[in-house]
Amino acid sequence: MKIWMAPAGLHVEPGIMADAKHLARLHGSAFFHGWSEADLGAYIATPDKTPLYVACDARRRIAGFMVLQVAGDEAELLSIIVAPKWRARGLGAALLRAGFDDLQTTPVERMFLEVDEANGSAIALYRRFGFKEVGKREGYYPLKDGTPATALVMRCELD
Ligand SMILES: CC(C)(COP(=O)(O)OP(=O)(O)OC[C@H]1O[C@@H](n2cnc3c(N)ncnc32)[C@H](O)[C@@H]1OP(=O)(O)O)[C@@H](O)C(=O)NCCC(=O)NCCS
């Protein structure tokens, strides 16, 4: 079984179907186009294509999650969220570390992501993991209120 240690007494492991409802609530609280329970269940059902990782405690109370999409030698970070009360404790980093570690056993060589250019804490986290800006998409990213924002496209080469 895959399991990675995380700060604050939590750990990271692959998502299971029973998580989908909680993940949908967490996603909807952070993003304008919140994913439904069915969307999240579809990701969980295809772990080779869309690995999903949750940060949770021993009773599976979920503090955050991350979804990747894998295609050939590339992966895309589709979403990463940590619940507000759990932020700035290293859980975002723990989710990324788990995903990177898991990809070691796959043909994936690089990861891409898109992030609102105003999302300083996410960008700082990605830079620490070696992501570099490779492009911009004007008016692409819908903010929580629906306003379009410019997205940065970032890329990271895996070791
Ligand atoms: C982006 C996001 C996932 C980061 O999650 P997080 O758990 O807060 O991330 P981390 O704790 O690993 O790192 C965040 C900050 O906490 C700091 N930190 C990490 N561990 C810490 C600790 N033990 N004590 C104090 N600070 C700590 C990090 O240095 C970092 O600081 P910085 O951003 O000023 O450089 C979270 O802010 C979030 O869910 N945002 C809303 C959704 C979102 O925007 N997602 C990304 C776009 S898809």
The ligand as an SDF file (V2000), in Angstrom:
LIG
                    3D

 48 50  0  0  0  0  0  0  0  0999 V2000
   -1.5270   26.4250   -2.6630 C   0  0  0  0  0  0  0  0  0  0  0  0
   -1.8610   25.5400   -1.4610 C   0  0  0  0  0  0  0  0  0  0  0  0
   -2.2570   24.1540   -1.9500 C   0  0  0  0  0  0  0  0  0  0  0  0
   -0.6040   25.4110   -0.5850 C   0  0  0  0  0  0  0  0  0  0  0  0
   -0.8910   24.5040    0.4730 O   0  0  0  0  0  0  0  0  0  0  0  0
   -0.1420   24.5950    1.8780 P   0  0  0  0  0  0  0  0  0  0  0  0
   -0.4100   23.3390    2.6280 O   0  0  0  0  0  0  0  0  0  0  0  0
   -0.4680   25.8680    2.5500 O   0  0  0  0  0  0  0  0  0  0  0  0
    1.3860   24.5940    1.3850 O   0  0  0  0  0  0  0  0  0  0  0  0
    2.6810   24.4990    2.2940 P   0  0  0  0  0  0  0  0  0  0  0  0
    2.3300   24.6140    3.7450 O   0  0  0  0  0  0  0  0  0  0  0  0
    3.4390   23.2980    1.8620 O   0  0  0  0  0  0  0  0  0  0  0  0
    3.4710   25.7800    1.8180 O   0  0  0  0  0  0  0  0  0  0  0  0
    2.8230   27.0660    1.9160 C   0  0  0  0  0  0  0  0  0  0  0  0
    3.5870   28.0080    2.8160 C   0  0  0  0  0  0  0  0  0  0  0  0
    3.6540   27.5270    4.1440 O   0  0  0  0  0  0  0  0  0  0  0  0
    4.9890   27.5790    4.6170 C   0  0  0  0  0  0  0  0  0  0  0  0
    5.1790   26.4760    5.5540 N   0  0  0  0  0  0  0  0  0  0  0  0
    5.3300   25.1700    5.2350 C   0  0  0  0  0  0  0  0  0  0  0  0
    5.4680   24.4420    6.3580 N   0  0  0  0  0  0  0  0  0  0  0  0
    5.3940   25.3140    7.3850 C   0  0  0  0  0  0  0  0  0  0  0  0
    5.4240   25.1740    8.7950 C   0  0  0  0  0  0  0  0  0  0  0  0
    5.6080   23.9860    9.3580 N   0  0  0  0  0  0  0  0  0  0  0  0
    5.2550   26.2730    9.5310 N   0  0  0  0  0  0  0  0  0  0  0  0
    5.0690   27.4840    8.9770 C   0  0  0  0  0  0  0  0  0  0  0  0
    5.0070   27.6860    7.6460 N   0  0  0  0  0  0  0  0  0  0  0  0
    5.1780   26.6100    6.8740 C   0  0  0  0  0  0  0  0  0  0  0  0
    5.8120   27.4170    3.3850 C   0  0  0  0  0  0  0  0  0  0  0  0
    7.1050   27.9430    3.5550 O   0  0  0  0  0  0  0  0  0  0  0  0
    5.0100   28.2150    2.4020 C   0  0  0  0  0  0  0  0  0  0  0  0
    5.2790   29.5920    2.5410 O   0  0  0  0  0  0  0  0  0  0  0  0
    5.3010   30.5840    1.2900 P   0  0  0  0  0  0  0  0  0  0  0  0
    4.0900   30.2720    0.4500 O   0  0  0  0  0  0  0  0  0  0  0  0
    5.2430   31.9260    1.9190 O   0  0  0  0  0  0  0  0  0  0  0  0
    6.5720   30.3050    0.5710 O   0  0  0  0  0  0  0  0  0  0  0  0
   -2.9850   26.1860   -0.5810 C   0  0  0  0  0  0  0  0  0  0  0  0
   -2.6370   27.5190   -0.3010 O   0  0  0  0  0  0  0  0  0  0  0  0
   -4.3590   26.1400   -1.2270 C   0  0  0  0  0  0  0  0  0  0  0  0
   -5.0750   25.1550   -1.1040 O   0  0  0  0  0  0  0  0  0  0  0  0
   -4.7840   27.2290   -1.9200 N   0  0  0  0  0  0  0  0  0  0  0  0
   -6.0970   27.2950   -2.5190 C   0  0  0  0  0  0  0  0  0  0  0  0
   -6.1890   26.4180   -3.7340 C   0  0  0  0  0  0  0  0  0  0  0  0
   -5.1460   26.8180   -4.7280 C   0  0  0  0  0  0  0  0  0  0  0  0
   -4.9260   27.9730   -4.9910 O   0  0  0  0  0  0  0  0  0  0  0  0
   -4.4870   25.8070   -5.3180 N   0  0  0  0  0  0  0  0  0  0  0  0
   -3.4240   26.0190   -6.2930 C   0  0  0  0  0  0  0  0  0  0  0  0
   -3.9130   26.3360   -7.6470 C   0  0  0  0  0  0  0  0  0  0  0  0
   -4.4810   24.8770   -8.4930 S   0  0  0  0  0  0  0  0  0  0  0  0
  1  2  1  0
  2  3  1  0
  2  4  1  0
  2 36  1  0
  4  5  1  0
  5  6  1  0
  6  7  2  0
  6  8  1  0
  6  9  1  0
  9 10  1  0
 10 11  2  0
 10 12  1  0
 10 13  1  0
 13 14  1  0
 14 15  1  0
 15 16  1  0
 15 30  1  0
 16 17  1  0
 17 18  1  0
 17 28  1  0
 18 19  1  0
 18 27  1  0
 19 20  2  0
 20 21  1  0
 21 22  1  0
 21 27  2  0
 22 23  1  0
 22 24  2  0
 24 25  1  0
 25 26  2  0
 26 27  1  0
 28 29  1  0
 28 30  1  0
 30 31  1  0
 31 32  1  0
 32 33  2  0
 32 34  1  0
 32 35  1  0
 36 37  1  0
 36 38  1  0
 38 39  2  0
 38 40  1  0
 40 41  1  0
 41 42  1  0
 42 43  1  0
 43 44  2  0
 43 45  1  0
 45 46  1  0
 46 47  1  0
 47 48  1  0
M  END
$$$$
